[in-house]
Amino acid sequence: MAIAMARVDVPALEAFLRRAFHAMGLSRREADICAAGLMHAELRCLPGQGQGVSRLSGYYDRISKGLYQPGTEMSIVKESPALALIDANMVMGSVVGQEAMALAVEKAKTCGIGAVFVYNSTHFGSAGFHARRALAADCIGIAMTNAGAEMAPWGGREPRVGTNPWGLAAPSGGAFPLLLDIALTTAGKGMMRWREREGKKMPRDWALTPEGLETDEPTAAMAGALLGIGHYKGYGLSMFTDVLTGLLTGGGFGLAPFADRSLAKLDVAHSFIAIDINWFMPLAQFKARMDAFIAEVKSSALRPGVKGIYVPGEIEYLREREYRATGAQLDAEVYKRLRALAGTLGIAFDI
């Protein structure tokens, strides 16, 4: 069964998000950042991934329960010329990510590389949104976070590590930068729910049933554990993401993120790295080398049935360009929830 979609104007949608976040108690600056983060995901991700404006109601629910602390400032616990350790103080994760990457960039401009590690944070949205922040300063950006345990360790059947997303961004001389934004599971529960709503089966390497069996039935898999990309490789990368976020900072790891049922804290940790390209070579030289690399990759002979080769971030760039020209495609159910939330917040709904 096809899922109904609504075509919406992109500037109007972003303006609504800014109003909504401000009505929830965020400052104008915080609201602008959070709206931009949701729009980044909405314009670049597939609707079934659930990383765009569908998250707005969940943010409102958590803010209403005091789980996020609008207006609070994150604090630097320890700092050196190249490093910083930050207590996020449960600030909105999108705000934390942008400010932490900005600090990493500042340090990279002094030392050639800057790394900022964060604990006591919240859901930070798209990892690519924060990695992309470094590009404006001619830096390569790397952002990663741990997440609630949904992935089974290789050989296990119970969740023990998170999807633990990565975002990596590097400039090119072309129309778009390289931007890799991935979770470390083959797919997430959002895509499984999408298949379930469509009445379609899913690939058998996405998830397990609670009994530990591979399945192509989304409904059976929803109560089970997700599987890592590349089988044991994704599981290993997820463990090391926890090492570089929760363990290293003294924050939550493994089963801890999002596990507090009292809603006292989310216990999420992140890491942000910026690398100053000009420390290594002039930016123009790097971009020329990047363009040569992209051309080499695209020159590969194609597999049967394949029309062309894309590099990381290219499909998302094309999707964003299309949506900005013709309107974003919102799940009609999400559209209805946004309208209802506008009524709850007492703000205009003019999408």
C-alpha positions as YAML, in Angstrom:
chain: A
units: angstrom
residues:
- id: 1
  name: MET
  ca: [0.00, 0.00, 0.00]
- id: 2
  name: ALA
  ca: [1.47, 3.33, -1.08]
- id: 3
  name: ILE
  ca: [2.00, 5.83, 1.73]
- id: 4
  name: ALA
  ca: [0.32, 9.18, 1.09]
- id: 5
  name: MET
  ca: [2.74, 12.08, 0.76]
- id: 6
  name: ALA
  ca: [2.19, 15.84, 0.92]
- id: 7
  name: ARG
  ca: [4.31, 18.29, -1.09]
- id: 8
  name: VAL
  ca: [5.21, 21.33, 1.07]
- id: 9
  name: ASP
  ca: [7.06, 24.59, 0.53]
- id: 10
  name: VAL
  ca: [10.56, 24.40, 2.02]
- id: 11
  name: PRO
  ca: [10.94, 28.01, 3.32]
- id: 12
  name: ALA
  ca: [7.45, 27.85, 4.88]
- id: 13
  name: LEU
  ca: [8.27, 24.54, 6.57]
- id: 14
  name: GLU
  ca: [11.52, 25.86, 8.04]
- id: 15
  name: ALA
  ca: [9.80, 29.05, 9.24]
- id: 16
  name: PHE
  ca: [7.16, 26.90, 10.97]
- id: 17
  name: LEU
  ca: [9.87, 24.84, 12.69]
- id: 18
  name: ARG
  ca: [11.55, 27.99, 14.00]
- id: 19
  name: ARG
  ca: [8.24, 29.26, 15.39]
- id: 20
  name: ALA
  ca: [7.47, 25.88, 16.94]
- id: 21
  name: PHE
  ca: [10.81, 25.55, 18.70]
- id: 22
  name: HIS
  ca: [10.59, 29.11, 19.98]
- id: 23
  name: ALA
  ca: [7.06, 28.43, 21.28]
- id: 24
  name: MET
  ca: [8.47, 25.42, 23.15]
- id: 25
  name: GLY
  ca: [10.73, 27.75, 25.13]
- id: 26
  name: LEU
  ca: [13.92, 27.80, 23.07]
- id: 27
  name: SER
  ca: [15.69, 31.08, 22.39]
- id: 28
  name: ARG
  ca: [15.66, 32.42, 18.84]
- id: 29
  name: ARG
  ca: [19.23, 31.21, 18.37]
- id: 30
  name: GLU
  ca: [18.42, 27.72, 19.66]
- id: 31
  name: ALA
  ca: [15.24, 27.56, 17.60]
- id: 32
  name: ASP
  ca: [17.09, 28.55, 14.42]
- id: 33
  name: ILE
  ca: [19.73, 25.85, 14.95]
- id: 34
  name: CYS
  ca: [17.21, 23.11, 15.77]
- id: 35
  name: ALA
  ca: [15.04, 24.04, 12.79]
- id: 36
  name: ALA
  ca: [18.06, 23.99, 10.47]
- id: 37
  name: GLY
  ca: [19.05, 20.56, 11.82]
- id: 38
  name: LEU
  ca: [15.62, 19.06, 11.14]
- id: 39
  name: MET
  ca: [15.52, 20.64, 7.67]
- id: 40
  name: HIS
  ca: [18.95, 19.24, 6.83]
- id: 41
  name: ALA
  ca: [17.66, 15.74, 7.60]
- id: 42
  name: GLU
  ca: [14.25, 16.28, 5.97]
- id: 43
  name: LEU
  ca: [15.75, 17.43, 2.68]
- id: 44
  name: ARG
  ca: [18.52, 14.82, 2.49]
- id: 45
  name: CYS
  ca: [17.18, 11.63, 4.11]
- id: 46
  name: LEU
  ca: [14.50, 9.21, 2.96]
- id: 47
  name: PRO
  ca: [11.14, 9.81, 4.69]
- id: 48
  name: GLY
  ca: [11.20, 6.34, 6.24]
- id: 49
  name: GLN
  ca: [14.44, 7.05, 8.08]
- id: 50
  name: GLY
  ca: [12.55, 9.30, 10.49]
- id: 51
  name: GLN
  ca: [15.35, 11.84, 10.86]
- id: 52
  name: GLY
  ca: [13.50, 14.94, 9.71]
- id: 53
  name: VAL
  ca: [10.54, 16.98, 10.91]
- id: 54
  name: SER
  ca: [8.74, 13.86, 12.16]
- id: 55
  name: ARG
  ca: [10.94, 14.26, 15.27]
- id: 56
  name: LEU
  ca: [9.39, 17.60, 16.21]
- id: 57
  name: SER
  ca: [6.60, 16.08, 18.32]
- id: 58
  name: GLY
  ca: [9.12, 13.92, 20.18]
- id: 59
  name: TYR
  ca: [11.25, 16.97, 20.99]
- id: 60
  name: TYR
  ca: [8.16, 18.77, 22.29]
- id: 61
  name: ASP
  ca: [7.30, 15.80, 24.49]
- id: 62
  name: ARG
  ca: [10.79, 15.71, 25.99]
- id: 63
  name: ILE
  ca: [10.94, 19.48, 26.52]
- id: 64
  name: SER
  ca: [7.52, 19.35, 28.21]
- id: 65
  name: LYS
  ca: [8.83, 16.68, 30.61]
- id: 66
  name: GLY
  ca: [11.95, 18.70, 31.41]
- id: 67
  name: LEU
  ca: [14.27, 16.26, 29.67]
- id: 68
  name: TYR
  ca: [15.86, 19.03, 27.60]
- id: 69
  name: GLN
  ca: [16.92, 22.29, 29.21]
- id: 70
  name: PRO
  ca: [16.29, 25.22, 26.81]
- id: 71
  name: GLY
  ca: [18.34, 28.28, 27.63]
- id: 72
  name: THR
  ca: [20.96, 26.32, 29.59]
- id: 73
  name: GLU
  ca: [24.58, 26.63, 28.47]
- id: 74
  name: MET
  ca: [26.97, 23.75, 28.02]
- id: 75
  name: SER
  ca: [30.15, 24.04, 30.09]
- id: 76
  name: ILE
  ca: [33.79, 23.31, 29.34]
- id: 77
  name: VAL
  ca: [35.14, 20.87, 31.94]
- id: 78
  name: LYS
  ca: [38.70, 20.62, 30.67]
- id: 79
  name: GLU
  ca: [40.55, 22.26, 27.78]
- id: 80
  name: SER
  ca: [43.86, 22.40, 25.94]
- id: 81
  name: PRO
  ca: [44.83, 24.17, 22.69]
- id: 82
  name: ALA
  ca: [43.63, 21.18, 20.64]
- id: 83
  name: LEU
  ca: [41.13, 19.45, 22.93]
- id: 84
  name: ALA
  ca: [38.04, 20.14, 25.00]
- id: 85
  name: LEU
  ca: [35.79, 18.06, 27.25]
- id: 86
  name: ILE
  ca: [32.26, 19.43, 27.57]
- id: 87
  name: ASP
  ca: [29.35, 18.79, 29.90]
- id: 88
  name: ALA
  ca: [26.34, 19.48, 27.69]
- id: 89
  name: ASN
  ca: [24.05, 20.00, 30.72]
- id: 90
  name: MET
  ca: [21.20, 18.41, 28.72]
- id: 91
  name: VAL
  ca: [21.08, 21.27, 26.23]
- id: 92
  name: MET
  ca: [19.30, 20.46, 22.95]
- id: 93
  name: GLY
  ca: [21.65, 18.13, 21.10]
- id: 94
  name: SER
  ca: [21.47, 20.04, 17.81]
- id: 95
  name: VAL
  ca: [22.69, 23.17, 19.59]
- id: 96
  name: VAL
  ca: [25.44, 21.25, 21.38]
- id: 97
  name: GLY
  ca: [26.63, 19.71, 18.12]
- id: 98
  name: GLN
  ca: [26.89, 23.00, 16.27]
- id: 99
  name: GLU
  ca: [28.65, 24.79, 19.12]
- id: 100
  name: ALA
  ca: [31.01, 21.89, 19.82]
- id: 101
  name: MET
  ca: [32.00, 21.64, 16.16]
- id: 102
  name: ALA
  ca: [32.54, 25.41, 16.06]
- id: 103
  name: LEU
  ca: [34.92, 25.03, 19.00]
- id: 104
  name: ALA
  ca: [36.69, 22.12, 17.27]
- id: 105
  name: VAL
  ca: [37.15, 24.33, 14.18]
- id: 106
  name: GLU
  ca: [38.54, 27.16, 16.32]
- id: 107
  name: LYS
  ca: [41.11, 24.78, 17.79]
- id: 108
  name: ALA
  ca: [41.96, 23.34, 14.37]
- id: 109
  name: LYS
  ca: [42.81, 26.82, 13.14]
- id: 110
  name: THR
  ca: [45.37, 27.03, 15.96]
- id: 111
  name: CYS
  ca: [46.70, 23.47, 16.03]
- id: 112
  name: GLY
  ca: [45.80, 22.02, 12.64]
- id: 113
  name: ILE
  ca: [43.32, 19.68, 14.32]
- id: 114
  name: GLY
  ca: [40.72, 20.20, 17.01]
- id: 115
  name: ALA
  ca: [38.73, 17.60, 18.91]
- id: 116
  name: VAL
  ca: [35.82, 18.23, 21.27]
- id: 117
  name: PHE
  ca: [34.21, 15.46, 23.34]
- id: 118
  name: VAL
  ca: [30.79, 15.82, 24.96]
- id: 119
  name: TYR
  ca: [28.87, 13.96, 27.66]
- id: 120
  name: ASN
  ca: [25.50, 14.46, 29.42]
- id: 121
  name: SER
  ca: [23.90, 15.39, 26.11]
- id: 122
  name: THR
  ca: [20.70, 14.59, 24.23]
- id: 123
  name: HIS
  ca: [19.66, 13.44, 20.76]
- id: 124
  name: PHE
  ca: [21.72, 15.55, 18.33]
- id: 125
  name: GLY
  ca: [19.90, 14.82, 15.07]
- id: 126
  name: SER
  ca: [21.82, 14.15, 11.88]
- id: 127
  name: ALA
  ca: [25.56, 13.53, 12.29]
- id: 128
  name: GLY
  ca: [26.09, 14.98, 8.82]
- id: 129
  name: PHE
  ca: [24.55, 18.30, 9.90]
- id: 130
  name: HIS
  ca: [27.36, 18.75, 12.42]
- id: 131
  name: ALA
  ca: [30.16, 17.40, 10.22]
- id: 132
  name: ARG
  ca: [29.04, 19.84, 7.52]
- id: 133
  name: ARG
  ca: [29.50, 22.74, 9.97]
- id: 134
  name: ALA
  ca: [33.28, 22.48, 9.55]
- id: 135
  name: LEU
  ca: [33.22, 23.04, 5.79]
- id: 136
  name: ALA
  ca: [32.59, 26.79, 6.05]
- id: 137
  name: ALA
  ca: [35.99, 27.12, 7.75]
- id: 138
  name: ASP
  ca: [37.81, 25.03, 5.10]
- id: 139
  name: CYS
  ca: [38.04, 22.07, 7.45]
- id: 140
  name: ILE
  ca: [37.22, 18.40, 7.19]
- id: 141
  name: GLY
  ca: [34.54, 17.60, 9.76]
- id: 142
  name: ILE
  ca: [33.90, 14.38, 11.65]
- id: 143
  name: ALA
  ca: [30.97, 13.95, 14.05]
- id: 144
  name: MET
  ca: [29.80, 10.85, 15.87]
- id: 145
  name: THR
  ca: [27.44, 9.98, 18.67]
- id: 146
  name: ASN
  ca: [26.36, 6.98, 20.66]
- id: 147
  name: ALA
  ca: [22.69, 6.06, 20.85]
- id: 148
  name: GLY
  ca: [20.25, 3.77, 22.58]
- id: 149
  name: ALA
  ca: [21.11, 0.08, 22.41]
- id: 150
  name: GLU
  ca: [19.37, -1.42, 19.37]
- id: 151
  name: MET
  ca: [22.09, -3.51, 17.71]
- id: 152
  name: ALA
  ca: [22.93, -7.05, 18.73]
- id: 153
  name: PRO
  ca: [26.61, -7.91, 19.18]
- id: 154
  name: TRP
  ca: [27.78, -10.27, 16.45]
- id: 155
  name: GLY
  ca: [26.48, -13.70, 17.42]
- id: 156
  name: GLY
  ca: [24.07, -12.32, 20.04]
- id: 157
  name: ARG
  ca: [20.36, -11.70, 19.84]
- id: 158
  name: GLU
  ca: [19.82, -8.93, 22.42]
- id: 159
  name: PRO
  ca: [20.60, -5.22, 21.85]
- id: 160
  name: ARG
  ca: [23.85, -4.14, 23.48]
- id: 161
  name: VAL
  ca: [25.17, -1.25, 21.34]
- id: 162
  name: GLY
  ca: [23.56, 1.59, 19.43]
- id: 163
  name: THR
  ca: [23.20, 2.59, 15.81]
- id: 164
  name: ASN
  ca: [25.95, 5.09, 16.75]
- id: 165
  name: PRO
  ca: [25.92, 7.33, 13.64]
- id: 166
  name: TRP
  ca: [28.89, 8.92, 11.92]
- id: 167
  name: GLY
  ca: [29.05, 12.08, 9.82]
- id: 168
  name: LEU
  ca: [32.10, 12.92, 7.70]
- id: 169
  name: ALA
  ca: [32.39, 15.97, 5.45]
- id: 170
  name: ALA
  ca: [35.14, 17.17, 3.10]
- id: 171
  name: PRO
  ca: [35.04, 19.97, 0.51]
- id: 172
  name: SER
  ca: [35.43, 19.50, -3.22]
- id: 173
  name: GLY
  ca: [35.74, 21.85, -6.18]
- id: 174
  name: GLY
  ca: [32.38, 20.74, -7.54]
- id: 175
  name: ALA
  ca: [28.79, 21.61, -6.75]
- id: 176
  name: PHE
  ca: [28.66, 19.65, -3.53]
- id: 177
  name: PRO
  ca: [31.04, 18.42, -0.81]
- id: 178
  name: LEU
  ca: [31.61, 14.79, 0.04]
- id: 179
  name: LEU
  ca: [29.27, 14.08, 2.94]
- id: 180
  name: LEU
  ca: [28.87, 10.63, 4.44]
- id: 181
  name: ASP
  ca: [26.07, 10.36, 7.03]
- id: 182
  name: ILE
  ca: [25.43, 6.81, 8.20]
- id: 183
  name: ALA
  ca: [24.21, 4.75, 11.10]
- id: 184
  name: LEU
  ca: [26.21, 1.61, 11.80]
- id: 185
  name: THR
  ca: [23.20, -0.67, 11.43]
- id: 186
  name: THR
  ca: [22.12, -1.92, 8.02]
- id: 187
  name: ALA
  ca: [18.82, -0.08, 8.53]
- id: 188
  name: GLY
  ca: [16.92, 1.49, 11.41]
- id: 189
  name: LYS
  ca: [13.55, 0.87, 13.00]
- id: 190
  name: GLY
  ca: [12.15, 3.81, 11.01]
- id: 191
  name: MET
  ca: [12.70, 2.02, 7.70]
- id: 192
  name: MET
  ca: [11.20, -1.14, 9.18]
- id: 193
  name: ARG
  ca: [8.07, 0.78, 10.23]
- id: 194
  name: TRP
  ca: [7.87, 2.26, 6.73]
- id: 195
  name: ARG
  ca: [7.95, -1.22, 5.16]
- id: 196
  name: GLU
  ca: [5.38, -2.38, 7.69]
- id: 197
  name: ARG
  ca: [3.02, 0.45, 6.70]
- id: 198
  name: GLU
  ca: [3.53, -0.35, 3.02]
- id: 199
  name: GLY
  ca: [2.80, -4.02, 3.66]
- id: 200
  name: LYS
  ca: [6.17, -4.97, 2.18]
- id: 201
  name: LYS
  ca: [8.87, -7.36, 3.32]
- id: 202
  name: MET
  ca: [12.36, -6.15, 4.19]
- id: 203
  name: PRO
  ca: [15.84, -7.55, 3.45]
- id: 204
  name: ARG
  ca: [16.80, -10.36, 5.81]
- id: 205
  name: ASP
  ca: [20.04, -8.67, 6.91]
- id: 206
  name: TRP
  ca: [18.28, -5.76, 8.66]
- id: 207
  name: ALA
  ca: [17.22, -7.28, 11.97]
- id: 208
  name: LEU
  ca: [16.53, -10.34, 14.10]
- id: 209
  name: THR
  ca: [13.41, -11.60, 15.83]
- id: 210
  name: PRO
  ca: [13.58, -11.72, 19.66]
- id: 211
  name: GLU
  ca: [14.52, -15.39, 19.25]
- id: 212
  name: GLY
  ca: [17.60, -14.39, 17.24]
- id: 213
  name: LEU
  ca: [16.38, -15.46, 13.80]
- id: 214
  name: GLU
  ca: [16.87, -13.44, 10.64]
- id: 215
  name: THR
  ca: [13.55, -12.31, 9.20]
- id: 216
  name: ASP
  ca: [12.07, -10.38, 6.30]
- id: 217
  name: GLU
  ca: [8.93, -9.51, 8.26]
- id: 218
  name: PRO
  ca: [9.07, -5.95, 9.70]
- id: 219
  name: THR
  ca: [6.44, -6.66, 12.35]
- id: 220
  name: ALA
  ca: [8.34, -9.67, 13.68]
- id: 221
  name: ALA
  ca: [11.62, -7.74, 13.70]
- id: 222
  name: MET
  ca: [10.37, -4.61, 15.49]
- id: 223
  name: ALA
  ca: [10.67, -6.34, 18.87]
- id: 224
  name: GLY
  ca: [14.11, -7.75, 18.07]
- id: 225
  name: ALA
  ca: [17.63, -6.39, 17.59]
- id: 226
  name: LEU
  ca: [19.13, -4.62, 14.58]
- id: 227
  name: LEU
  ca: [22.10, -5.99, 12.65]
- id: 228
  name: GLY
  ca: [25.30, -4.06, 11.91]
- id: 229
  name: ILE
  ca: [26.54, -2.97, 8.50]
- id: 230
  name: GLY
  ca: [28.99, -5.52, 7.14]
- id: 231
  name: HIS
  ca: [27.88, -8.03, 9.79]
- id: 232
  name: TYR
  ca: [30.58, -8.14, 12.52]
- id: 233
  name: LYS
  ca: [32.28, -5.04, 11.11]
- id: 234
  name: GLY
  ca: [29.39, -2.72, 11.93]
- id: 235
  name: TYR
  ca: [29.18, -4.18, 15.42]
- id: 236
  name: GLY
  ca: [32.91, -3.55, 15.94]
- id: 237
  name: LEU
  ca: [32.64, 0.02, 14.66]
- id: 238
  name: SER
  ca: [29.68, 0.62, 16.97]
- id: 239
  name: MET
  ca: [31.67, -0.56, 19.99]
- id: 240
  name: PHE
  ca: [34.53, 1.76, 19.13]
- id: 241
  name: THR
  ca: [32.11, 4.65, 18.65]
- id: 242
  name: ASP
  ca: [31.04, 4.12, 22.25]
- id: 243
  name: VAL
  ca: [34.73, 4.12, 23.22]
- id: 244
  name: LEU
  ca: [35.28, 7.47, 21.46]
- id: 245
  name: THR
  ca: [32.12, 9.04, 22.90]
- id: 246
  name: GLY
  ca: [30.67, 7.64, 26.13]
- id: 247
  name: LEU
  ca: [33.61, 5.74, 27.59]
- id: 248
  name: LEU
  ca: [36.28, 8.36, 26.94]
- id: 249
  name: THR
  ca: [34.20, 11.24, 28.30]
- id: 250
  name: GLY
  ca: [32.97, 9.46, 31.42]
- id: 251
  name: GLY
  ca: [29.44, 9.56, 30.01]
- id: 252
  name: GLY
  ca: [26.90, 6.87, 29.22]
- id: 253
  name: PHE
  ca: [27.74, 3.94, 26.96]
- id: 254
  name: GLY
  ca: [26.28, 0.62, 25.85]
- id: 255
  name: LEU
  ca: [22.92, 0.16, 27.56]
- id: 256
  name: ALA
  ca: [22.92, 3.57, 29.28]
- id: 257
  name: PRO
  ca: [21.97, 6.11, 26.54]
- id: 258
  name: PHE
  ca: [18.19, 6.75, 26.50]
- id: 259
  name: ALA
  ca: [17.70, 4.01, 29.10]
- id: 260
  name: ASP
  ca: [16.68, 6.12, 32.14]
- id: 261
  name: ARG
  ca: [12.95, 5.42, 32.47]
- id: 262
  name: SER
  ca: [12.57, 8.23, 35.00]
- id: 263
  name: LEU
  ca: [13.44, 10.63, 32.17]
- id: 264
  name: ALA
  ca: [16.03, 12.30, 34.40]
- id: 265
  name: LYS
  ca: [18.68, 12.27, 31.65]
- id: 266
  name: LEU
  ca: [19.39, 10.79, 28.23]
- id: 267
  name: ASP
  ca: [23.11, 10.17, 28.91]
- id: 268
  name: VAL
  ca: [24.22, 10.61, 25.29]
- id: 269
  name: ALA
  ca: [27.82, 11.39, 24.32]
- id: 270
  name: HIS
  ca: [29.35, 12.79, 21.13]
- id: 271
  name: SER
  ca: [32.73, 13.55, 19.59]
- id: 272
  name: PHE
  ca: [33.61, 16.22, 17.02]
- id: 273
  name: ILE
  ca: [36.84, 16.55, 15.07]
- id: 274
  name: ALA
  ca: [37.89, 19.33, 12.69]
- id: 275
  name: ILE
  ca: [40.99, 19.11, 10.48]
- id: 276
  name: ASP
  ca: [42.30, 22.34, 8.95]
- id: 277
  name: ILE
  ca: [43.07, 21.62, 5.30]
- id: 278
  name: ASN
  ca: [45.29, 24.69, 4.97]
- id: 279
  name: TRP
  ca: [47.67, 23.19, 7.55]
- id: 280
  name: PHE
  ca: [48.47, 20.52, 4.96]
- id: 281
  name: MET
  ca: [48.18, 22.41, 1.66]
- id: 282
  name: PRO
  ca: [46.35, 25.33, 0.06]
- id: 283
  name: LEU
  ca: [42.60, 24.72, -0.12]
- id: 284
  name: ALA
  ca: [42.54, 25.06, -3.93]
- id: 285
  name: GLN
  ca: [45.14, 22.32, -4.23]
- id: 286
  name: PHE
  ca: [43.13, 20.02, -1.94]
- id: 287
  name: LYS
  ca: [39.94, 20.64, -3.93]
- id: 288
  name: ALA
  ca: [41.73, 19.88, -7.20]
- id: 289
  name: ARG
  ca: [43.03, 16.63, -5.74]
- id: 290
  name: MET
  ca: [39.55, 15.79, -4.45]
- id: 291
  name: ASP
  ca: [38.03, 16.43, -7.88]
- id: 292
  name: ALA
  ca: [40.64, 14.16, -9.47]
- id: 293
  name: PHE
  ca: [39.81, 11.45, -6.93]
- id: 294
  name: ILE
  ca: [36.06, 11.78, -7.60]
- id: 295
  name: ALA
  ca: [36.69, 11.58, -11.36]
- id: 296
  name: GLU
  ca: [38.74, 8.39, -10.88]
- id: 297
  name: VAL
  ca: [35.98, 6.79, -8.83]
- id: 298
  name: LYS
  ca: [33.29, 7.72, -11.36]
- id: 299
  name: SER
  ca: [35.39, 6.37, -14.26]
- id: 300
  name: SER
  ca: [34.88, 2.78, -13.11]
- id: 301
  name: ALA
  ca: [33.21, 0.37, -15.53]
- id: 302
  name: LEU
  ca: [29.63, -0.20, -14.37]
- id: 303
  name: ARG
  ca: [28.01, -3.39, -13.13]
- id: 304
  name: PRO
  ca: [25.16, -4.76, -15.26]
- id: 305
  name: GLY
  ca: [21.98, -2.73, -14.85]
- id: 306
  name: VAL
  ca: [23.70, 0.24, -13.15]
- id: 307
  name: LYS
  ca: [23.36, 3.63, -14.84]
- id: 308
  name: GLY
  ca: [26.01, 5.58, -12.95]
- id: 309
  name: ILE
  ca: [28.23, 5.91, -9.90]
- id: 310
  name: TYR
  ca: [27.53, 8.31, -7.07]
- id: 311
  name: VAL
  ca: [29.96, 9.49, -4.42]
- id: 312
  name: PRO
  ca: [29.01, 10.07, -0.76]
- id: 313
  name: GLY
  ca: [26.57, 12.95, -0.45]
- id: 314
  name: GLU
  ca: [25.73, 13.20, -4.15]
- id: 315
  name: ILE
  ca: [22.30, 11.54, -4.07]
- id: 316
  name: GLU
  ca: [21.40, 13.59, -0.99]
- id: 317
  name: TYR
  ca: [22.57, 16.78, -2.72]
- id: 318
  name: LEU
  ca: [20.36, 16.02, -5.72]
- id: 319
  name: ARG
  ca: [17.39, 15.22, -3.46]
- id: 320
  name: GLU
  ca: [17.84, 18.49, -1.54]
- id: 321
  name: ARG
  ca: [18.13, 20.49, -4.76]
- id: 322
  name: GLU
  ca: [14.91, 18.93, -6.08]
- id: 323
  name: TYR
  ca: [13.00, 19.55, -2.85]
- id: 324
  name: ARG
  ca: [14.10, 23.17, -2.66]
- id: 325
  name: ALA
  ca: [12.88, 23.69, -6.22]
- id: 326
  name: THR
  ca: [9.59, 21.76, -6.10]
- id: 327
  name: GLY
  ca: [8.79, 21.32, -2.39]
- id: 328
  name: ALA
  ca: [9.69, 18.67, 0.17]
- id: 329
  name: GLN
  ca: [7.66, 15.46, 0.35]
- id: 330
  name: LEU
  ca: [6.20, 14.96, 3.82]
- id: 331
  name: ASP
  ca: [4.50, 11.81, 5.01]
- id: 332
  name: ALA
  ca: [0.83, 12.86, 5.18]
- id: 333
  name: GLU
  ca: [0.59, 11.44, 8.72]
- id: 334
  name: VAL
  ca: [3.54, 13.62, 9.79]
- id: 335
  name: TYR
  ca: [1.81, 16.61, 8.16]
- id: 336
  name: LYS
  ca: [-1.29, 15.96, 10.29]
- id: 337
  name: ARG
  ca: [0.81, 15.70, 13.46]
- id: 338
  name: LEU
  ca: [2.51, 19.02, 12.68]
- id: 339
  name: ARG
  ca: [-0.88, 20.66, 12.24]
- id: 340
  name: ALA
  ca: [-2.06, 19.27, 15.58]
- id: 341
  name: LEU
  ca: [1.14, 20.40, 17.31]
- id: 342
  name: ALA
  ca: [0.66, 23.91, 15.90]
- id: 343
  name: GLY
  ca: [-2.73, 23.99, 17.60]
- id: 344
  name: THR
  ca: [-1.22, 22.80, 20.88]
- id: 345
  name: LEU
  ca: [1.50, 25.47, 20.72]
- id: 346
  name: GLY
  ca: [-0.90, 28.20, 19.58]
- id: 347
  name: ILE
  ca: [1.10, 29.12, 16.48]
- id: 348
  name: ALA
  ca: [0.18, 29.60, 12.83]
- id: 349
  name: PHE
  ca: [0.24, 26.56, 10.56]
- id: 350
  name: ASP
  ca: [0.72, 28.01, 7.08]
- id: 351
  name: ILE
  ca: [2.64, 25.23, 5.35]
...
